[in-house]
Amino acid sequence: MLLFPLLALPSQLDWGARLAEYRVRVDNALLSFQVYLPVATDAERALHWNWQGKLPQLFPVLESLRATQRNIFADGAAAWLGKPLPAVPQRLPNCPWVASREEPIHLRELLDVSTFLSAERYAVPVSTPDKVVGWRWYGNVAESVWSYGLIADDAGIVRGLLQPVHASLLPRSNGMMYSAGNAYGVARTAQATSLMILNQQAEPLCVTKLH
């Protein structure tokens, strides 16, 4: 009676870490679709088994959630896409943001969405396969209370989002832990130049330069 919880505990902890790891993987994968960047590997991570067969339903569902601001769109961050960064009456401090890794996203990595319903805004103009069409960032925000970040191009127009990463504080049974930081961002632009972080009331907290 007393031995069972002790024997089960390592396995339970591992499953808890696995579930948190799964959530991070899906949340990060869906961020590219929030910013209209249909990355094929992100679709596979989000949809899993028979992911290609689920693609025709993916875009209508995403656009329905976007229109009603539910689920992954509930914080309102995606509503800033295509708009200028919020105007602020005073100079904002620099964001306590440190990127641990940044990666370009090339045209060859994207899905062909031409045959899917509700996917018009996800289409990217055809060009050379190596053309950079976006960026992704992994890093840390040393801000105690923040809701999301807005990533803008050199004209100050929002093209991407940064979101908190809620990784498990517990290691897997093999000792591995999520180590890519507490924030993840994706932008559909080759010229991402600035990041503004907002709180839950959509009030700007800070701003910093990217690249």
Residue, then its C-alpha position, 0 to 999 in steps of 0.5 A: m500500500l505504501l510502496f505503490p505511490l513511491l514506485a509510481l512517482p517517477s513515472q507520474l513526474d515524467w508524464g507530467a513533464r511530457l504533457a507540458e512538453y507537448r503543450v509547448r510544442v503545439d503552442n509554438a507550432l500554432l504561432s506561425f499560423q497565427v501570423y499567417l505563415p503556414v510552416a509545414t513542420d509546424a502543421e505536422r507538430a500541431l496536427h500529429w497523426n494523419w496531419q496532411g489529411k487534416l489540413p483542409q479543416l485546419f484553415p476554416v477552424l483557425e479563421s473561425l477562432r480568429a474571428t471570435q477571438r477564442n482559444i489561441f486567439a483569446d488574448g487579442a494579440a493576433a488582432w494587431l497584425g497588419k496594424p502599426l505598433p501602438a502609439v505611446p505618450q512617453r519613451l518606453p524602456n528597453c525590453p529585458w529580452v535576450a534571444s538564445r536562438e533566431e532562425p530564418i524561415h524559407l519559402r521551401e518550408l511552407l505549405d502550398v495552401s492554394t487548394f484549401l478553403s479560408a487559406e487565402r491570407y496564408a498564401v505567400p507569393v511564389s519566389t525562389p525556394d531559399k527566399v527568407v519569408g519569416w523569422r522565429w526566435y527563442g529567448n527570455v523575457a525578464e519581465s514579471v508580468w507580460s501577456y504578449g509581444l508585437i514584432a514589427d517591420d522597419a515601417g513599424i507595422v506588426r508582422g509577428l508575435l511573441q508569446p510566453v512559453h509555459a514549460s515544465l519546471l520538472p525534468r523528464s525521467n532522463g533528466m532533460m528539461y526544456s531549455a529554449g527560454n520563456a518566450y517564443g516568437v514568429a514573424r512573417t517578414a524578412q525585415a523584423t526590426s523591433l519588439m514591443i511587449l504588452n501587458q494583459q491590458a494591452e498597455p506597452l511595457c517596453v520596446t527593443k530592437l531586433h537583429 
